[in-house]
Amino acid sequence: MEKLIELQGIDTKLKDINDLLGDLPLKVEGLNQQEVSMKTSLDTNKHRLKELEVEMHKREVDIAQIDGKVDKLKDQLFLVTNNKQYDALTTEIDHFKDKKSSFESEVIEFLEEKEQLTESIGSIESELGELTHDLQQRRQKLESAISESADEKLSLEKQRKERIDKIDINIISAYNKVMGARGGLAVVPIVGSGCGGCGAHIPPQTITEVRAGSAIHRCDMCGRFLYNEEISVN
């Protein structure tokens, strides 16, 4: 039982260290993921912006070529000698005009998308700057807290392993389950005639055996291991 009491004392100190860190590690990890996501989104938008600029340039070249062809066809209209040739040229001109109109519509769509992307990139860059600043501060706090408690935590974890190696595996298994279910408190003293954890009444015979150290007992209500209140947890 003394080994369990010692183990509880070590685990309580480890819990205190982890409580000092609070949810900072989770927040830092969440911000890290958010930063990665924003950077990915920023890269994607910038890549698409480059693609749009290339596509817009292509369409501008296409439109310029069509204008050149239409001008040549219009010049040929003055040289035709019959209606059939005239109709053929005007039909071809109309075809190029329709194609030009389609290209111009695409350019307008590209311009609208480019404008939206530019705004989005500016917004993401601004948010990313604030996020990175916040993340740097939280990282510094986390690193400082971890650094301050690292040596103590390492020592406690070593002590914990030494204690566990000396305790029956079945008892350790039960201890760990109670630890997880009872907020990190698995070993408690008997206070008066009640459990020091949940306050449930402990039978006189059980109290006598616990105080005599003749057997290991657990509270029937909360499952915690019981010890004599005169023994202090290290």
NUGU-58544 format. One line per field, with one value per residue: residue number from 0; residue in three letters; x, y, z of N, C-alpha, C, O in turn. Coordinates in steps of 0.02 Angstrom, whole numbers, plus 32768, in hexadecimal, padded with zeros to 4 digits. Example, Ala and Ser with C-alpha at 12.3 -4.5 7.8 and 13.67 -1.06 7.14 Angstrom:
<sites>
seq = c(0_1)
type = c(ala_ser)
n_east = c(8294_8282)
n_north = c(7EE4_7F90)
n_up = c(8186_8162)
ca_east = c(8267_82AC)
ca_north = c(7F1F_7FCB)
ca_up = c(8186_8165)
c_east = c(8294_8285)
c_north = c(7F5B_8002)
c_up = c(8186_818A)
o_east = c(82C8_829E)
o_north = c(7F5A_8039)
o_up = c(81A7_8192)
</sites>
This chain:
<sites>
seq = c(0_1_2_3_4_5_6_7_8_9_10_11_12_13_14_15_16_17_18_19_20_21_22_23_24_25_26_27_28_29_30_31_32_33_34_35_36_37_38_39_40_41_42_43_44_45_46_47_48_49_50_51_52_53_54_55_56_57_58_59_60_61_62_63_64_65_66_67_68_69_70_71_72_73_74_75_76_77_78_79_80_81_82_83_84_85_86_87_88_89_90_91_92_93_94_95_96_97_98_99_100_101_102_103_104_105_106_107_108_109_110_111_112_113_114_115_116_117_118_119_120_121_122_123_124_125_126_127_128_129_130_131_132_133_134_135_136_137_138_139_140_141_142_143_144_145_146_147_148_149_150_151_152_153_154_155_156_157_158_159_160_161_162_163_164_165_166_167_168_169_170_171_172_173_174_175_176_177_178_179_180_181_182_183_184_185_186_187_188_189_190_191_192_193_194_195_196_197_198_199_200_201_202_203_204_205_206_207_208_209_210_211_212_213_214_215_216_217_218_219_220_221_222_223_224_225_226_227_228_229_230_231_232_233)
type = c(met_glu_lys_leu_ile_glu_leu_gln_gly_ile_asp_thr_lys_leu_lys_asp_ile_asn_asp_leu_leu_gly_asp_leu_pro_leu_lys_val_glu_gly_leu_asn_gln_gln_glu_val_ser_met_lys_thr_ser_leu_asp_thr_asn_lys_his_arg_leu_lys_glu_leu_glu_val_glu_met_his_lys_arg_glu_val_asp_ile_ala_gln_ile_asp_gly_lys_val_asp_lys_leu_lys_asp_gln_leu_phe_leu_val_thr_asn_asn_lys_gln_tyr_asp_ala_leu_thr_thr_glu_ile_asp_his_phe_lys_asp_lys_lys_ser_ser_phe_glu_ser_glu_val_ile_glu_phe_leu_glu_glu_lys_glu_gln_leu_thr_glu_ser_ile_gly_ser_ile_glu_ser_glu_leu_gly_glu_leu_thr_his_asp_leu_gln_gln_arg_arg_gln_lys_leu_glu_ser_ala_ile_ser_glu_ser_ala_asp_glu_lys_leu_ser_leu_glu_lys_gln_arg_lys_glu_arg_ile_asp_lys_ile_asp_ile_asn_ile_ile_ser_ala_tyr_asn_lys_val_met_gly_ala_arg_gly_gly_leu_ala_val_val_pro_ile_val_gly_ser_gly_cys_gly_gly_cys_gly_ala_his_ile_pro_pro_gln_thr_ile_thr_glu_val_arg_ala_gly_ser_ala_ile_his_arg_cys_asp_met_cys_gly_arg_phe_leu_tyr_asn_glu_glu_ile_ser_val_asn)
n_east = c(8029_8063_80B5_8057_8023_8092_809F_802A_8046_80AF_806E_8011_8061_8093_801D_8002_8068_8045_7FCB_7FF4_8021_7FA9_7F2D_7F80_7FDF_7F85_7F44_7FAF_7FCF_7F58_7F5C_7FCF_7FA5_7F41_7F8F_7FDC_7F75_7F46_7FB8_7FC2_7F4C_7F67_7FD6_7F98_7F3A_7F90_7FD3_7F69_7F4C_7FBB_7FA6_7F30_7F5E_7FB1_7F52_7F01_7F5A_7F6D_7EEC_7EE1_7F41_7F06_7E92_7EC9_7F02_7E8F_7E53_7EAE_7E9B_7E15_7E1D_7E67_7E0D_7DA5_7DE2_7DE9_7D67_7D52_7D86_7D3F_7CDD_7C60_7BC1_7BC4_7C49_7C52_7BF2_7C2D_7CA2_7C6C_7C2A_7C96_7CD4_7C72_7C78_7CF9_7CE3_7C86_7CD5_7D34_7CE4_7CC3_7D42_7D5A_7CF9_7D2A_7D9F_7D6B_7D30_7DA4_7DE2_7D89_7D95_7E1C_7E1C_7DD3_7E28_7E9A_7E6B_7E4E_7ECC_7F0E_7EC3_7ED8_7F64_7F6C_7F24_7F73_7FEA_7FC7_7FA2_801A_8069_8024_8031_80BB_80CF_8085_80CB_8145_811E_80F4_816B_81BA_8174_817B_8205_8225_81EA_821B_828D_8261_81EE_8225_826F_8207_81BF_821B_8223_81A0_819C_81F3_81AA_8137_816B_817C_8102_8072_8034_7FAA_7F72_7FA7_7F67_7EE1_7EF1_7F17_7EA1_7E46_7E85_7E73_7DE9_7DC8_7DF8_7E84_7E9E_7EBA_7EDC_7EB1_7E9F_7E4E_7DD3_7D9E_7D18_7D05_7D1C_7DA7_7D9F_7D1D_7CC9_7C77_7C31_7C9B_7CA8_7CC0_7D13_7D60_7DA3_7DF0_7E45_7E87_7ECC_7F1C_7F6A_7F5E_7F21_7EF8_7E81_7DF0_7D84_7CD7_7C81_7CC2_7D33_7DB5_7E5A_7E78_7EC7_7F19_7EF1_7F54_7FC9_802A_8021_80AA)
n_north = c(7FC4_803C_8055_8073_80E8_813A_813B_817C_81FA_8222_8223_8286_82F7_82F7_830F_838F_83D5_83C4_8405_8486_84A7_84A4_84B6_84E1_849A_8457_84C4_8501_849D_849A_851A_850C_84B0_84FE_8564_851F_84F6_8573_85A3_8545_855E_85E1_85CE_8581_85DC_863F_85F7_85DB_865C_867D_8622_8658_86D2_86A6_8666_86D3_8721_86CE_86D0_8757_875F_8709_8752_87C4_878A_875F_87DA_880A_87AD_87C5_8849_8837_87E8_8842_889E_8851_884F_88BA_8891_882A_87DB_87A7_877B_8701_86EE_875D_873F_86CE_8702_875D_8704_86BE_8726_8744_86CD_86D6_8747_8718_86BA_870E_8756_86F1_86D7_8752_8752_86EC_872A_878F_8742_8709_877D_87A2_8734_8742_87B9_8793_8731_877D_87D0_876E_8737_87A4_87B2_8735_873B_87A4_8770_8701_8739_8771_86FB_86B2_8703_86FA_8672_8663_86A2_864D_85D7_85F9_860A_8587_853E_8577_8552_84C7_84B5_84E3_8483_840C_83C1_839C_8353_82EA_82A9_8283_822C_81C7_819A_816E_8100_80AB_8091_8053_7FDE_7F94_7F6F_7F05_7ED1_7EC7_7F16_7F90_7FA0_7FAF_8021_8081_8088_80BC_8137_8175_8180_81C8_824C_824E_8228_81A1_8163_8174_81B8_816F_81CC_81F2_818E_817D_817C_81D0_8204_8200_8206_81A0_8129_80BF_8018_7FE1_7F6F_7F6E_7FE6_7FC9_7F65_7FAC_800C_7FB9_7F8A_7F10_7EE7_7F15_7F8B_7FC9_8053_8034_8082_80E5_80A4_80C4_80AB_808B_80D4_80E2_8174_81B1_81A1_81FD_823B_823E)
n_up = c(8000_8024_7FB8_7F56_7F8B_7F82_7EF7_7ED3_7F07_7EB5_7E38_7E4F_7E58_7DD5_7D91_7DBF_7D80_7CF9_7CFD_7D0E_7C91_7C53_7BD4_7B75_7B20_7AC8_7A8E_7A4D_79F2_79A9_7970_7925_78C3_7888_7854_77F6_77A0_7771_7731_76CC_7686_765F_760A_75A7_7573_7541_74E0_748A_7463_7415_73AE_7378_7347_72E0_728E_726F_7226_71B8_7181_715F_70FC_70A0_7082_7048_6FD6_6F95_6F7A_6F1D_6EB4_6E95_6E68_6DF3_6DAA_6D9A_6D47_6CD7_6CAE_6C5C_6BE8_6BB2_6B2F_6B20_6B6A_6BAD_6BD7_6C29_6C8D_6CC5_6CFC_6D5B_6DAD_6DE3_6E25_6E86_6ECD_6F07_6F54_6FB1_6FF1_7028_7080_70DA_710F_714B_71AE_71FD_7229_7278_72DD_7311_7341_73A7_73FC_7419_7460_74D2_7505_7521_7587_75E5_75FC_7635_76AA_76EA_76FC_7757_77C6_77DD_7804_7881_78C3_78C3_7913_798E_79A1_79AF_7A2B_7A7F_7A6D_7AA5_7B2C_7B47_7B31_7B93_7C07_7BFE_7C01_7C82_7CD2_7CA6_7CD9_7D58_7D36_7CED_7D50_7DA7_7D54_7D46_7DCB_7DD6_7D7F_7DC1_7E35_7E02_7DCC_7E3D_7E69_7E66_7DC8_7DAF_7E13_7DEF_7D75_7D9E_7DEB_7D8A_7D3F_7D9C_7DB3_7D36_7D35_7DA6_7DAA_7DB8_7E3A_7E95_7F0A_7FAF_8057_80E7_8130_81C8_81D1_814E_8099_8059_7FDD_7F9C_8007_8031_80A5_8104_8132_81DE_81F2_817E_818D_81FC_81C8_8164_81AF_81F6_8194_815A_80E6_803C_8015_7FBF_7F9C_7F9D_7F56_7F02_7ED7_7EF8_7F3D_7FE8_8078_8119_816F_81B8_8174_8107_805F_7FF3)
ca_east = c(8000_808F_80CD_8020_8020_80CA_808F_7FF8_8068_80D4_803D_7FF2_8092_8094_7FDF_800A_8093_801D_7F97_8015_8022_7F64_7F1D_7FAD_7FF8_7F4F_7F39_7FE8_7FC8_7F21_7F74_7FFE_7F7D_7F21_7FC3_7FEC_7F3B_7F45_7FF0_7FB0_7F19_7F8A_7FFD_7F68_7F1F_7FC5_7FDF_7F30_7F53_7FEC_7F84_7F02_7F85_7FC7_7F17_7EEC_7F89_7F5D_7EAE_7EF0_7F65_7ED3_7E66_7EF1_7F08_7E4E_7E4B_7ED6_7E7A_7DD7_7E31_7E7A_7DD0_7D80_7E04_7DD9_7D22_7D53_7DA2_7D13_7CBC_7C1C_7B9F_7BD8_7C88_7C42_7BD0_7C5E_7CCE_7C46_7C1E_7CD5_7CDD_7C44_7C93_7D30_7CC8_7C69_7D0D_7D51_7CB5_7CCB_7D82_7D53_7CD2_7D59_7DCC_7D44_7D2C_7DE8_7DEE_7D61_7DB6_7E5C_7E0D_7DC0_7E64_7EC5_7E4F_7E55_7F13_7F1D_7EA2_7EFC_7FA6_7F62_7F12_7FAC_801B_7FAF_7FA5_8061_807F_8004_804E_80FF_80C9_806F_8103_8176_8103_80F5_81B1_81D2_8155_8197_824B_8227_81D2_8236_82B8_8237_81C3_824F_827F_81CA_81AE_824A_820C_8161_81AC_8211_8174_810B_818E_817A_80BC_8051_8018_7F61_7F63_7FB7_7F31_7EA7_7F04_7F14_7E5A_7E28_7EA5_7E52_7DA2_7DBE_7E1C_7EC9_7EA5_7EA8_7EEE_7E9A_7E9C_7E0D_7DC9_7D6A_7D01_7CF1_7D4F_7DC2_7D93_7CD6_7CA4_7C4D_7C3E_7CC6_7C98_7CF2_7D44_7D8D_7DCD_7E21_7E76_7EAF_7EF9_7F4D_7F93_7F5B_7F05_7EEA_7E39_7DD9_7D41_7CA4_7C5D_7CEA_7D68_7DF8_7E7E_7E74_7EFF_7F11_7EF8_7F90_8000_8025_8037_80E6)
ca_north = c(8000_8076_8062_8094_812C_815E_8143_81B1_8239_8233_8233_82C7_832B_82F9_8330_83D7_83F0_83C6_8438_84C7_84B2_84AD_84A1_8505_846E_844B_8503_850A_846C_84B2_8554_84F2_8494_8536_8587_84F5_84FA_85B5_85A7_851C_8584_861A_85B4_856C_8619_8660_85CD_85E6_86A0_8678_85FF_8687_8703_8684_865C_8715_8735_86A5_86E9_8798_8750_86ED_8789_87EE_8765_8761_881E_880D_8786_87E8_8883_881E_87D2_887E_88BA_8827_885D_88EB_8872_87F4_87EA_878D_8775_86C3_86FC_878D_871B_86A1_872B_8778_86CB_86B1_875E_8739_8695_86EF_8775_86EE_869D_8745_8764_86BB_86E2_878D_873C_86C7_875A_87B0_8711_8705_87BA_879F_8703_875F_87EA_876F_8711_87B1_87E4_8735_8731_87DA_87A2_86FC_8752_87CC_8741_86D5_8761_8774_86B7_86A0_872A_86DA_862F_866B_86B1_8611_85A7_860F_85F9_853F_8528_858E_8528_8483_84B8_84EB_8446_83D1_8398_837E_8321_82B0_8288_8263_81F4_8192_817F_814B_80BF_8082_807B_8024_7F9D_7F70_7F63_7ED1_7EEC_7ECB_7F51_7FCB_7FA6_7FCB_8065_80AC_8091_80EB_8177_8193_818B_81F2_828B_8248_8217_815B_814C_81A7_81A0_8169_8207_81DE_814C_8184_817E_8214_821A_820E_820F_8166_8107_8084_7FEA_7FDF_7F3A_7F84_801B_7FA8_7F43_7FDF_8029_7F86_7F7C_7EC7_7ED9_7F50_7F93_7FFF_806D_8011_80B2_8106_8077_80DB_8085_80AC_80CA_8100_81BD_81C8_819D_8235_822E_8265)
ca_up = c(8000_8026_7F73_7F33_7FA5_7F63_7EB0_7ECF_7F13_7E77_7E03_7E60_7E44_7D8C_7D7C_7DCC_7D4B_7CBC_7D06_7D05_7C49_7C3F_7B90_7B47_7AEA_7A97_7A6A_7A20_79BC_797F_794A_78F3_788C_7866_782E_77BB_7773_7753_7702_7692_7662_7640_75D1_7573_7554_751A_74A5_745D_7449_73DE_7377_7359_7320_72A3_7265_7256_71F1_717D_7162_7142_70BD_7073_706C_701A_6F97_6F74_6F5F_6EE1_6E80_6E81_6E40_6DB0_6D87_6D87_6D0D_6C9D_6C99_6C27_6BAC_6B99_6AEF_6B1E_6BAB_6BCE_6BF9_6C5E_6CC3_6CE4_6D26_6D95_6DDA_6E06_6E53_6EBE_6EF4_6F30_6F86_6FE6_7016_704F_70B6_710A_7131_7176_71E9_7228_7248_72AE_7314_732E_7367_73E4_7429_742F_7494_750F_7520_753C_75C7_7612_760E_7664_76EA_7708_7711_7793_77FC_77E9_782A_78C7_78DE_78CD_794E_79C8_79A7_79C9_7A72_7AA2_7A6B_7AD7_7B6D_7B4E_7B37_7BD4_7C3B_7BF8_7C17_7CCA_7CF4_7C84_7D05_7D8D_7D18_7CDC_7D8F_7DC0_7D29_7D57_7E0B_7DCA_7D62_7DF6_7E62_7DDD_7DC5_7E7D_7E7B_7E3E_7D8A_7DB5_7E3C_7DC5_7D43_7DC0_7DFF_7D4E_7D2C_7DCC_7DA5_7CFC_7D43_7DE1_7DA7_7DCC_7E81_7E9D_7F4D_7FDF_809D_8108_8159_81F7_81BD_8109_8064_804F_7F98_7F8D_8046_803F_80E4_8101_816A_8214_81E7_8149_81AA_8228_819F_8142_81E0_8209_8159_814E_80A4_8012_800D_7F93_7FAB_7F76_7F2E_7ECD_7EC0_7F0A_7F6F_8029_80A6_815B_8169_81DB_8144_80D8_801B_7FE4)
c_east = c(802B_80A9_8097_801A_8057_80BC_805C_8017_808E_80A5_801B_8021_8096_8056_7FE3_8034_806B_7FE7_7FB4_8017_7FDB_7F57_7F49_7FC9_7FC4_7F42_7F71_7FE2_7F90_7F35_7FA6_7FD9_7F5B_7F52_7FD5_7FB4_7F39_7F7D_7FE2_7F7E_7F38_7FB1_7FD0_7F4D_7F53_7FD4_7FA7_7F35_7F85_7FCD_7F55_7F26_7F9D_7F8C_7EFF_7F1A_7F7B_7F20_7EB9_7F15_7F33_7EA6_7E8B_7EF8_7EC6_7E41_7E72_7EB6_7E3B_7DE8_7E43_7E3C_7DA7_7D9F_7DF2_7D92_7D20_7D6C_7D75_7CEF_7C75_7C02_7BB6_7C19_7C7D_7C23_7C00_7C8C_7CAA_7C37_7C5C_7CE3_7CB2_7C5C_7CCB_7D18_7CA9_7C9F_7D2D_7D25_7CBA_7D0B_7D7D_7D2B_7CFF_7D88_7DAA_7D3F_7D6F_7DF6_7DC8_7D80_7DF7_7E51_7DFC_7DFD_7E93_7EAD_7E59_7E9D_7F26_7F00_7EC7_7F40_7FA1_7F53_7F4D_7FE1_8008_7FB4_7FEC_807C_8065_8024_8095_80FE_80B6_80A6_8137_815F_8107_813C_81CD_81B6_8171_81DF_8251_8216_81F2_825E_828F_820B_81E9_825F_8242_81B7_81DC_8235_81CC_816E_81C9_81DB_8148_812B_818B_8133_809E_802D_7FCC_7F4C_7F70_7F80_7EF3_7EB4_7EFD_7ECC_7E39_7E44_7E81_7E0A_7D96_7DEB_7E63_7ED4_7E8B_7EB5_7EDD_7E9A_7E55_7E07_7D8F_7D55_7CEB_7D2C_7D65_7DB8_7D4B_7CAC_7C78_7C62_7C68_7CB6_7CD0_7D27_7D78_7DBD_7E04_7E58_7EA3_7EE2_7F2F_7F7C_7F93_7F40_7EFB_7E9F_7E2A_7D94_7D0E_7C7F_7C86_7D24_7DAE_7E17_7E80_7EB3_7EF1_7F1F_7F36_7FCE_7FF8_8040_8072_80DB)
c_north = c(803F_8089_8086_80DD_8157_816D_817A_81F6_8251_8249_8276_8300_8331_831C_837B_83F9_83F8_83FB_847E_84DA_84C0_8492_84C3_84D7_8462_848A_850F_84DB_8481_84EC_853E_84D7_84CB_855B_8560_84F9_853C_85BE_857F_8540_85C0_8605_85A0_85A8_863C_8639_85D8_862B_86A2_8657_862F_86BA_86E5_867C_869F_872D_870E_86C0_872D_8790_8736_8724_87B6_87CC_8766_87A5_8826_87E8_87A9_8825_886E_8809_880E_88A0_8893_8833_888E_88CE_883C_880B_87CF_8784_8737_86CD_872B_876B_86ED_86C8_8746_8740_86BC_86E8_8756_8701_86AD_871F_874F_86D0_86D2_8756_8730_86C4_871E_877D_8716_86F6_877E_8782_870A_8741_87BA_876E_871E_8791_87C9_874E_8743_87C7_87AC_872E_8767_87CC_876A_8712_877A_879F_8715_86F9_8764_8730_86A3_86C4_870B_8697_8633_8678_8673_85DC_85B8_85FE_85AE_8525_853B_8561_84E1_8482_84BB_84AB_8406_83A3_8375_8347_82E2_8287_8262_8227_81B8_8171_8156_8104_8090_8067_8047_7FDF_7F74_7F5F_7F30_7EF1_7EF4_7F08_7F90_7FD6_7FC6_8014_8095_80BB_80C4_8132_819B_81A6_81BE_8230_8288_8238_81D0_8140_8183_818B_8195_81A5_81F9_8197_814D_8185_81C6_822E_822E_8216_81D5_8145_80C8_8058_7FE7_7FAA_7F4D_7FB9_7FFC_7F87_7F74_7FFD_7FF8_7F75_7F33_7EB6_7F1A_7F52_7FCE_8014_804B_8041_80CD_80DB_808C_80AD_80AD_80A0_80EF_814B_81D8_81C5_81D5_8220_825B_828F)
c_up = c(8000_7FE1_7F4A_7F4A_7F86_7F19_7EA6_7ED9_7ED5_7E40_7E10_7E4B_7DF8_7D71_7D87_7D96_7D0A_7CC1_7CFD_7CBB_7C2F_7BF9_7B5C_7B10_7AB4_7A6E_7A37_79E4_798C_7953_7914_78B7_7864_783B_77EF_7788_774E_7720_76C3_7666_763D_7603_7597_754D_7528_74DA_7472_743D_740E_73A1_7352_732E_72DE_7273_7247_721E_71B1_715A_7142_70FF_7089_7056_703A_6FD6_6F70_6F55_6F1E_6EA7_6E66_6E56_6DF9_6D88_6D70_6D4A_6CCE_6C83_6C5F_6BE5_6B8E_6B5A_6AEB_6B66_6BD2_6BF5_6C34_6C9A_6CE8_6D13_6D64_6DC7_6E03_6E39_6E91_6EEC_6F22_6F66_6FC0_7012_7042_708B_70EE_7132_7161_71B5_7219_724D_7282_72EB_7338_735A_73A9_7416_7444_7467_74D6_752F_7540_7581_75FB_762A_7641_76A9_770F_7723_7752_77CF_780F_7812_7874_78E8_78EF_790B_798E_79D6_79C4_7A15_7A9A_7AA3_7AA0_7B1E_7B7B_7B59_7B7B_7C0C_7C3A_7C12_7C63_7CEF_7CDA_7CB3_7D3B_7D72_7D07_7D1A_7DAA_7D96_7D36_7D99_7E02_7DAF_7D97_7E25_7E40_7DD7_7E05_7E93_7E4B_7E02_7D8D_7DDE_7E15_7D91_7D62_7DD4_7DC4_7D39_7D5B_7DC1_7D6C_7D0A_7D7B_7DE2_7DC0_7E15_7E8C_7EE2_7F7F_8026_80B4_8137_8188_81E8_8173_80D9_805A_8009_7F8C_7FCC_8059_8081_80D9_813D_819D_820A_81B3_8164_81D5_81FF_817A_8172_81F7_81D0_8147_8109_807E_8006_7FDF_7FA7_7F7E_7F47_7EF3_7EB4_7ED3_7F3F_7FB0_8052_80E7_8156_818C_81AF_8112_8094_800C_7FA5)
o_east = c(801A_80B2_80A6_800D_804B_80CA_8060_8005_808D_80B1_800A_800A_809C_805A_7FCB_8026_806F_7FD6_7F91_800F_7FD2_7F71_7F3B_7FCA_7FD4_7F37_7F65_7FEE_7F97_7F23_7FA8_7FEC_7F56_7F42_7FDB_7FC0_7F2C_7F74_7FF3_7F84_7F26_7FAF_7FE0_7F49_7F43_7FE1_7FB4_7F22_7F79_7FD8_7F52_7F10_7F9E_7F92_7EEB_7F03_7F7D_7F1F_7E9C_7F09_7F35_7E97_7E6D_7EF5_7EC5_7E29_7E5A_7EB5_7E2E_7DC5_7E32_7E38_7D89_7D7C_7DEC_7D83_7CF2_7D68_7D83_7CE3_7C51_7C28_7BBA_7C1E_7C9B_7C37_7BFC_7C9B_7CC5_7C37_7C58_7CFC_7CC8_7C56_7CCE_7D33_7CB0_7C99_7D3F_7D3E_7CB7_7D0C_7D99_7D3A_7CFA_7D96_7DC8_7D46_7D72_7E12_7DE2_7D85_7E08_7E77_7E12_7E05_7EB0_7ED5_7E6B_7EAA_7F4A_7F20_7ED2_7F54_7FCB_7F70_7F58_8001_8032_7FC9_7FF9_80A3_8089_8031_80A7_8127_80D1_80AE_8151_8186_8119_8149_81F3_81DA_817D_81F3_827B_8231_81E6_8252_8299_8203_81D0_825C_8247_81A1_81C7_8236_81C3_814F_81B8_81DF_8136_8109_8196_8129_80AD_800D_7FB1_7F1B_7F4A_7F6D_7ED5_7E89_7EE1_7EBC_7E14_7E20_7E72_7DF1_7D60_7E01_7E7D_7F0D_7E4F_7E9C_7EF7_7E97_7E25_7E33_7D55_7D7D_7CC3_7D66_7D3C_7DC6_7D3E_7C72_7C56_7C9D_7C5C_7CB7_7D0B_7D62_7DB3_7DF9_7E3D_7E93_7EDF_7F1D_7F67_7FB1_7FC3_7F47_7EF6_7E82_7E51_7D6D_7D17_7C61_7C70_7D42_7DDE_7DF5_7E89_7ED0_7EC3_7F53_7F4A_8002_7FC2_806F_806F_8108)
o_north = c(8071_80C4_80B1_810A_8190_81A3_81A2_8226_828C_827A_829A_8333_8368_8342_83A2_8431_842B_841B_84AC_8514_84E2_845E_84C2_84EC_8462_8485_8524_84EF_847C_84F0_855A_84E6_84C8_8570_857E_84FF_853E_85DC_8594_8541_85CF_8626_85AD_85A7_8654_8656_85DD_8634_86C4_866C_862F_86CA_8707_8689_86A2_8749_872A_86C6_873B_87B6_874A_8724_87CC_87EC_876D_87AA_8845_8801_87AA_8833_8890_8816_880E_88BA_88AF_8824_888C_88EE_8823_8847_87DD_8785_8738_86B7_8724_8776_86E7_86B1_8745_874C_86AE_86DB_8761_8705_869B_8722_8763_86CC_86C4_8762_8741_86BC_871C_8798_871F_86ED_8789_8798_8706_873B_87CF_877D_8713_8793_87DE_8750_8735_87D0_87B9_8721_875A_87D8_876E_86FF_8775_87A7_8706_86DB_875C_872A_8687_86A7_8702_8685_8609_865D_8666_85B8_858D_85E7_8598_84FC_8515_854E_84C4_8453_849A_849E_83D0_8367_833A_8312_82AB_824A_822A_81F4_817F_8133_8122_80D4_8055_802E_8015_7FAD_7F37_7F42_7F2F_7F24_7F22_7F29_7FC0_800F_7FF3_803F_80CB_80F2_80F0_8163_81D6_81D7_81DB_8245_82B9_823A_81C4_810A_81BB_814F_81B0_81B0_81F4_8168_8123_818E_81F4_8269_8265_822B_81D8_8144_80A2_8070_7FEB_7FB6_7F3F_7FB8_8010_7F8C_7F68_8005_800B_7F56_7F1B_7E7D_7F50_7F22_7FFD_7FEC_8046_802B_80CB_80EB_806A_808D_80EA_8069_8118_815F_8211_81E2_81DB_81F9_8297_82B3)
o_up = c(7FE0_7FD1_7F21_7F22_7F73_7F00_7E78_7EB7_7EC4_7E1E_7DE1_7E30_7DDD_7D40_7D5E_7D81_7CE8_7C8F_7CE7_7CA8_7BFD_7BE5_7B20_7AD6_7A78_7A31_79FF_79AB_794F_7918_78DD_787E_7827_7803_77B9_774C_7712_76EB_768C_7629_7605_75CF_755D_7510_74F2_74A6_7436_7403_73DD_7368_7314_72F7_72AB_7237_720D_71EC_717A_711C_710D_70D0_704F_701B_7008_6FA2_6F33_6F1D_6EEE_6E6E_6E2A_6E24_6DC8_6D4C_6D3B_6D1F_6C98_6C4A_6C35_6BB0_6B57_6B51_6ABC_6B96_6C0F_6C2E_6C6A_6CD3_6D25_6D4A_6D9B_6E04_6E3F_6E70_6ECA_6F29_6F5D_6F9D_6FFA_7050_707B_70C2_7129_716F_7198_71EA_7256_7288_72B6_7324_7375_7390_73DC_7451_747E_7497_750B_756C_7575_75AF_7635_7665_7671_76DC_774B_775A_777E_7805_784A_783E_78A0_7922_7924_7932_79BE_7A10_79EE_7A3A_7ACF_7AD4_7AC2_7B47_7BB1_7B85_7B99_7C3A_7C6F_7C35_7C81_7D25_7CF4_7CB5_7D49_7D91_7D12_7D18_7DC1_7DB1_7D33_7D9F_7E21_7DC5_7D98_7E3B_7E5E_7DDD_7E03_7EC9_7E10_7E08_7D6F_7DCF_7E18_7D84_7D44_7DCD_7DCB_7D23_7D44_7DC5_7D70_7CEE_7D7F_7E18_7DDB_7E2C_7E8D_7EF4_7F7B_802F_8097_8162_8172_81F0_815D_80ED_8054_7FFB_7F75_7FC8_808C_8092_80AA_8175_818B_8218_81BA_8154_81D3_8210_8171_8161_8208_81DA_8128_80F2_809C_7FEE_7FD9_7FC1_7F41_7F16_7EBA_7E81_7EC1_7F67_7FAF_8051_80EB_813D_817F_81C0_80F4_808F_8017_7F90)
</sites>
